[in-house]
Amino acid sequence: MARPSANTAYYEIRLKGQLNARWADWFDGMTITLDDNGDTLLSGPVVDQAALHGILRKIRDLGLTLLSVNSVE
């Protein structure tokens, strides 16, 4: 992942189903947390909107179901 800048935002992206932690590098080093309910939370800093769209495109390309995307203060 690129070096965080003043415009970097922290995101939490919730996915349906469980994603193996080995995918963390593919998702720009975001933290992968498996919820007890069987879903996955991707969380971490995203440098800009283009990077966020890149992550969302990877989710789409893997055929994963996107449940939510939240910017966290």
N, CA and C atoms as a LAMMPS dump frame, in Angstrom:
ITEM: TIMESTEP
0
ITEM: NUMBER OF ATOMS
219
ITEM: BOX BOUNDS ff ff ff
-5.0000000000000000e+02 5.0000000000000000e+02
-5.0000000000000000e+02 5.0000000000000000e+02
-5.0000000000000000e+02 5.0000000000000000e+02
ITEM: ATOMS id mol type element x y z
1 1 1 N 0.849 -1.166 0
2 1 2 C 0 0 0
3 1 3 C 0.894 1.228 0
4 2 1 N 0.447 2.264 -0.673
5 2 2 C 1.213 3.492 -0.738
6 2 3 C 1.27 4.159 0.634
7 3 1 N 2.234 5.026 0.808
8 3 2 C 2.402 5.735 2.076
9 3 3 C 1.178 6.602 2.36
10 4 1 N 0.63 6.536 3.584
11 4 2 C -0.533 7.355 3.937
12 4 3 C -0.229 8.841 3.803
13 5 1 N -1.22 9.588 3.33
14 5 2 C -1.09 11.033 3.202
15 5 3 C -2.172 11.692 4.036
16 6 1 N -2.216 13.013 3.962
17 6 2 C -3.232 13.763 4.713
18 6 3 C -4.636 13.38 4.259
19 7 1 N -4.77 12.872 3.037
20 7 2 C -6.084 12.51 2.495
21 7 3 C -6.465 11.061 2.774
22 8 1 N -5.587 10.313 3.428
23 8 2 C -5.848 8.907 3.705
24 8 3 C -7.028 8.767 4.653
25 9 1 N -7.939 7.864 4.304
26 9 2 C -9.101 7.58 5.151
27 9 3 C -9.024 6.123 5.595
28 10 1 N -9.629 5.83 6.716
29 10 2 C -9.682 4.471 7.241
30 10 3 C -11.045 3.899 6.872
31 11 1 N -11.058 2.705 6.284
32 11 2 C -12.311 2.085 5.848
33 11 3 C -12.519 0.734 6.492
34 12 1 N -13.785 0.394 6.67
35 12 2 C -14.205 -0.948 7.05
36 12 3 C -15.135 -1.444 5.96
37 13 1 N -14.768 -2.557 5.351
38 13 2 C -15.526 -3.136 4.245
39 13 3 C -15.986 -4.522 4.69
40 14 1 N -17.29 -4.7 4.754
41 14 2 C -17.854 -5.968 5.234
42 14 3 C -18.28 -6.82 4.032
43 15 1 N -17.87 -8.104 4.07
44 15 2 C -18.161 -9.049 2.994
45 15 3 C -18.93 -10.241 3.534
46 16 1 N -19.794 -10.797 2.717
47 16 2 C -20.515 -12.008 3.097
48 16 3 C -19.577 -13.2 2.909
49 17 1 N -19.52 -14.071 3.899
50 17 2 C -18.649 -15.238 3.827
51 17 3 C -17.279 -14.947 4.406
52 18 1 N -16.483 -15.991 4.549
53 18 2 C -15.171 -15.832 5.161
54 18 3 C -14.064 -15.88 4.117
55 19 1 N -13.204 -14.872 4.188
56 19 2 C -12.075 -14.724 3.279
57 19 3 C -10.81 -15.122 4.038
58 20 1 N -10.029 -16.004 3.473
59 20 2 C -8.798 -16.468 4.108
60 20 3 C -7.806 -15.313 4.269
61 21 1 N -7.087 -15.292 5.378
62 21 2 C -6.12 -14.228 5.67
63 21 3 C -5.012 -14.136 4.618
64 22 1 N -4.798 -15.182 3.85
65 22 2 C -3.744 -15.142 2.818
66 22 3 C -4.03 -14.104 1.738
67 23 1 N -5.256 -13.586 1.676
68 23 2 C -5.624 -12.575 0.693
69 23 3 C -5.227 -11.162 1.121
70 24 1 N -4.7 -10.969 2.322
71 24 2 C -4.387 -9.627 2.839
72 24 3 C -3.466 -8.849 1.895
73 25 1 N -2.435 -9.489 1.366
74 25 2 C -1.527 -8.792 0.454
75 25 3 C -2.245 -8.348 -0.813
76 26 1 N -3.164 -9.168 -1.295
77 26 2 C -3.892 -8.829 -2.514
78 26 3 C -4.809 -7.635 -2.287
79 27 1 N -5.227 -7.459 -1.04
80 27 2 C -6.073 -6.324 -0.682
81 27 3 C -5.247 -5.218 -0.047
82 28 1 N -4.072 -4.976 -0.61
83 28 2 C -3.212 -3.866 -0.215
84 28 3 C -2.893 -3.86 1.271
85 29 1 N -2.749 -5.045 1.876
86 29 2 C -2.355 -5.147 3.264
87 29 3 C -3.446 -4.827 4.272
88 30 1 N -4.686 -4.73 3.822
89 30 2 C -5.773 -4.469 4.756
90 30 3 C -5.884 -5.635 5.733
91 31 1 N -6.346 -5.346 6.931
92 31 2 C -6.531 -6.369 7.953
93 31 3 C -7.798 -7.163 7.657
94 32 1 N -7.703 -8.48 7.714
95 32 2 C -8.857 -9.349 7.488
96 32 3 C -9.282 -9.924 8.828
97 33 1 N -10.52 -9.639 9.216
98 33 2 C -11.072 -10.145 10.469
99 33 3 C -12.288 -10.996 10.16
100 34 1 N -12.303 -12.225 10.651
101 34 2 C -13.438 -13.117 10.447
102 34 3 C -14.413 -12.941 11.61
103 35 1 N -15.658 -12.584 11.289
104 35 2 C -16.688 -12.404 12.312
105 35 3 C -17.281 -13.741 12.719
106 36 1 N -17.812 -13.796 13.93
107 36 2 C -18.461 -15.011 14.424
108 36 3 C -19.674 -15.398 13.59
109 37 1 N -20.285 -14.418 12.916
110 37 2 C -21.479 -14.698 12.112
111 37 3 C -21.142 -15.256 10.728
112 38 1 N -19.846 -15.448 10.444
113 38 2 C -19.441 -16.029 9.166
114 38 3 C -19.067 -15.019 8.106
115 39 1 N -19.12 -13.727 8.428
116 39 2 C -18.749 -12.693 7.469
117 39 3 C -17.297 -12.274 7.685
118 40 1 N -16.792 -11.435 6.771
119 40 2 C -15.418 -10.953 6.819
120 40 3 C -15.415 -9.433 6.87
121 41 1 N -14.516 -8.874 7.67
122 41 2 C -14.321 -7.43 7.726
123 41 3 C -12.918 -7.129 7.228
124 42 1 N -12.833 -6.321 6.164
125 42 2 C -11.557 -5.79 5.685
126 42 3 C -11.444 -4.397 6.286
127 43 1 N -10.327 -4.08 6.912
128 43 2 C -10.194 -2.749 7.494
129 43 3 C -8.778 -2.241 7.317
130 44 1 N -8.675 -0.92 7.194
131 44 2 C -7.364 -0.314 7.078
132 44 3 C -7.413 1.005 6.342
133 45 1 N -6.251 1.655 6.244
134 45 2 C -6.175 2.941 5.562
135 45 3 C -6.226 2.764 4.045
136 46 1 N -6.881 3.708 3.395
137 46 2 C -6.975 3.743 1.934
138 46 3 C -6.548 5.14 1.51
139 47 1 N -5.551 5.239 0.64
140 47 2 C -4.927 6.53 0.342
141 47 3 C -5.809 7.504 -0.418
142 48 1 N -6.71 6.986 -1.264
143 48 2 C -7.589 7.886 -2.008
144 48 3 C -8.75 7.094 -2.615
145 49 1 N -9.636 7.797 -3.292
146 49 2 C -10.813 7.151 -3.863
147 49 3 C -10.448 6.157 -4.957
148 50 1 N -9.385 6.421 -5.705
149 50 2 C -8.955 5.479 -6.744
150 50 3 C -8.531 4.156 -6.111
151 51 1 N -7.831 4.216 -4.979
152 51 2 C -7.417 2.995 -4.278
153 51 3 C -8.632 2.244 -3.733
154 52 1 N -9.61 2.983 -3.223
155 52 2 C -10.838 2.354 -2.725
156 52 3 C -11.557 1.629 -3.86
157 53 1 N -11.674 2.266 -4.998
158 53 2 C -12.332 1.628 -6.14
159 53 3 C -11.553 0.406 -6.611
160 54 1 N -10.228 0.435 -6.495
161 54 2 C -9.419 -0.727 -6.838
162 54 3 C -9.715 -1.913 -5.921
163 55 1 N -9.869 -1.637 -4.634
164 55 2 C -10.215 -2.7 -3.68
165 55 3 C -11.599 -3.251 -3.987
166 56 1 N -12.547 -2.368 -4.253
167 56 2 C -13.911 -2.801 -4.568
168 56 3 C -13.949 -3.621 -5.86
169 57 1 N -13.106 -3.261 -6.826
170 57 2 C -13.029 -4.023 -8.08
171 57 3 C -12.514 -5.438 -7.814
172 58 1 N -11.527 -5.58 -6.915
173 58 2 C -11.006 -6.901 -6.565
174 58 3 C -12.088 -7.754 -5.898
175 59 1 N -12.88 -7.124 -5.037
176 59 2 C -13.995 -7.83 -4.39
177 59 3 C -14.961 -8.334 -5.446
178 60 1 N -15.295 -7.489 -6.402
179 60 2 C -16.186 -7.872 -7.491
180 60 3 C -15.591 -9.003 -8.323
181 61 1 N -14.313 -8.886 -8.655
182 61 2 C -13.663 -9.883 -9.508
183 61 3 C -13.594 -11.26 -8.847
184 62 1 N -13.54 -11.291 -7.513
185 62 2 C -13.538 -12.561 -6.784
186 62 3 C -14.94 -13.127 -6.618
187 63 1 N -15.958 -12.361 -7.008
188 63 2 C -17.339 -12.819 -6.883
189 63 3 C -17.846 -12.772 -5.454
190 64 1 N -17.213 -11.94 -4.61
191 64 2 C -17.631 -11.824 -3.22
192 64 3 C -18.829 -10.892 -3.106
193 65 1 N -19.663 -11.125 -2.103
194 65 2 C -20.825 -10.271 -1.872
195 65 3 C -20.439 -9.15 -0.917
196 66 1 N -20.573 -7.915 -1.394
197 66 2 C -20.274 -6.727 -0.609
198 66 3 C -21.481 -6.389 0.252
199 67 1 N -21.276 -6.313 1.569
200 67 2 C -22.371 -5.986 2.487
201 67 3 C -22.377 -4.507 2.859
202 68 1 N -21.184 -3.924 3.087
203 68 2 C -21.132 -2.5 3.432
204 68 3 C -19.73 -1.956 3.262
205 69 1 N -19.665 -0.629 3.064
206 69 2 C -18.409 0.102 3.007
207 69 3 C -18.592 1.331 3.892
208 70 1 N -17.748 1.468 4.902
209 70 2 C -17.879 2.594 5.828
210 70 3 C -16.542 3.268 6.037
211 71 1 N -16.553 4.593 5.938
212 71 2 C -15.401 5.394 6.302
213 71 3 C -15.47 5.602 7.814
214 72 1 N -14.361 5.362 8.494
215 72 2 C -14.337 5.45 9.953
216 72 3 C -13.459 6.63 10.35
217 73 1 N -13.955 7.464 11.219
218 73 2 C -13.194 8.632 11.699
219 73 3 C -12.037 8.199 12.551
